[in-house]
Amino acid sequence: MVKIAIIGFGVVGSGVYEVLRKNASDVTRNAGTEIDIKYILDIRDFSSHPEANLFVNDVNIIADDDEVSIVVETMGGLEPANTFSRLMLSKGKTVITSNKELVATFGDELFELAKENGCSYYYEASVGGGIPIIRPLKNCLAANRIDSVAGILNGTTNYILTRMFCANASFEDALCEAQEKGYAEKDPTADVDGFDTGKKISILSSMINGEKINHADVHTEGIRKITLADTEFASKFGYSIKLIGSCKRIGEKFAVVVAPMLVENTSPLAGVDDVFNGIMVSGNMLGDAMFYGRGAGKLPTASAVCADVIDAAKNVGAPFVAPWKKSSKNVLVDYEDMEYAMYVCFKTADKAALMKELASKFDGELQIANTDEHVAFITPKDKIKSIKEKLSGINAEIAGSLLVLE
Ligand code: HSE
């Protein structure tokens, strides 16, 4: 029998409890041993919970109990999750987390601490909720050099964009709907401004690089600027619009970016709608693989945490290999030097003059469309700074611009 503790009994923590209770026989069979919840740490009052006897509010009770070998951290945020995780690891207890902020910010240090103390630090649920992505990268695809990862890593923004596309809802109306359904927070900044996706892509990028890629250094744009003119043009051109976290290997460097992008309808990512997530991975031996499913929510996320518990229970005492170390050099390609095709939408009274200007500045055949008010086109692929230079000389107001996913 393996004894565990859950610290943080919010949405994901209570989901972990539910999964371990409901699926106890599957969990025991897959772990090869019974998983026993000895403690649940939460400062709130759970005296009317059916298993109120499990609840404690002093973290040291768990830290000082040698019987507890695995601690599930589902608190979220940096503190006190960081202090508590370090305490548990320093006592040789394996820690399992769903906390993307902590993994993205201090993962390198926590891995090191786990190694020093002969235990492990697992983080499957920190990216993609219930979708397996960390373990496939770490195990199944471990013999590949991963050349790129690009994904829809945030369910809330994907729901909003889907409503904009399918129901012609404005960004503001779609955000309200997402809030009513409980997907978006009252303060939606982390989701709609791309920061949540930034943490998730920085975790995946760090795994691929083997050294930390700091989310604060990743060029990050959100979806507030997307208009119904953009969704209309994207449809005309045969694309969808998705908030994409992307990491592309360019020689020794990585082009990592979070931005809303036009995604061609032929791409499997274009069909990832509502709150679902989808992640495309390209390995140099495998080619492309796609991971799809529920990227958030109580039970999907808890099922990923519990899979880590099972893995940890099976591998007690196994040597821990840190997925990434602290950064030794800057490996990020500057945003302006990244190469993309770009969608640009103009507001102009003189469409004919604009079209002439576009044809003179950009080589090759341009995809151009227009509506009563706007003209939009897709540039050939080039460095972002070269495209911007060409656009700066054009005599028309730019109403919107978006990168195009390759
Ligand atoms: N707010 C996140 C999302 C939750 O919408 O995907 C999962 O990290």
Residues whose N, C-alpha, C, O or C-beta is under 5 A from the ligand:
A	BS01	HSE	L153 N154 G155 T156 Y183 D191 G295 A296
